[in-house]
Amino acid sequence: MKARNLVLAAFACLTLAACGGVDPDSPMGQRQAIFKQMLKTSEDLGGMLRGRVPFNEQRLVEGAAELDRISRTPWQHFPQVKDEGDTRAKDEVWQRQARFQELARETEAATAALVAATTATPLNSTELVAPMQRVEDSCKACHEEFRAY
C-alpha cells in the first residue's frame, strides 16, 4: 500500500510541475526559446571578443552567422493580439507595432553587419568589438522599450 501511495504522490507532483510552464509550441514558448538561443550565442561571441572565452576564429564566424540567422526568427512569434499568460513582453509590443518592428529590423541589420565584419581575412578580433557592441546595443534598446522585468 505504501509503494502505491508513493507512486501516486510522485505522479501528482510531476503532473503539477508540468502544468506551470509555457507551452513550447505556443508563440510565447517559441519566441522564448529563440531569445534564449540568441542570448547564449551572443554571450559566447562577446566572451571571445572580451577575453573571457578563448578566441576561436571558426567558432566566432559560425556563431555570428548563427546569430544572424536566428535574429530574424522571433518576430514571427509575436501574434497580432497580446498573449495570454505570464509574458515578459510589455503591452507596448502590441500597441506600438511600428516601433517594435523598427527595432527588430535594427537588430537584424546589426547581426548582418557582424557577419560582414567576419569576412575580413585575416580576422582581427579587435575590429569585431564595435559590430558586436552594435548587436548588444540593439538588443538592449528593444528590451528597454518592450520587455517587462
Salt bridges, closest charged atoms under 4 A:
ASP44 OD2 - LYS40 NZ 2.96
GLU66 OE2 - ARG69 NH2 2.91
ASP68 OD1 - ARG72 NH2 2.70
ASP83 OD2 - ARG31 NH2 2.18
ASP91 OD1 - LYS82 NZ 2.80
GLU102 OE2 - ARG99 NH1 3.11
GLU108 OE1 - ARG72 NH1 3.66
GLU108 OE1 - ARG105 NE 2.94
GLU136 OE1 - ARG50 NH2 2.59
GLU144 OE2 - LYS140 NZ 3.82
GLU145 OE1 - ARG96 NH2 2.72
GLU145 OE2 - ARG99 NH2 2.70
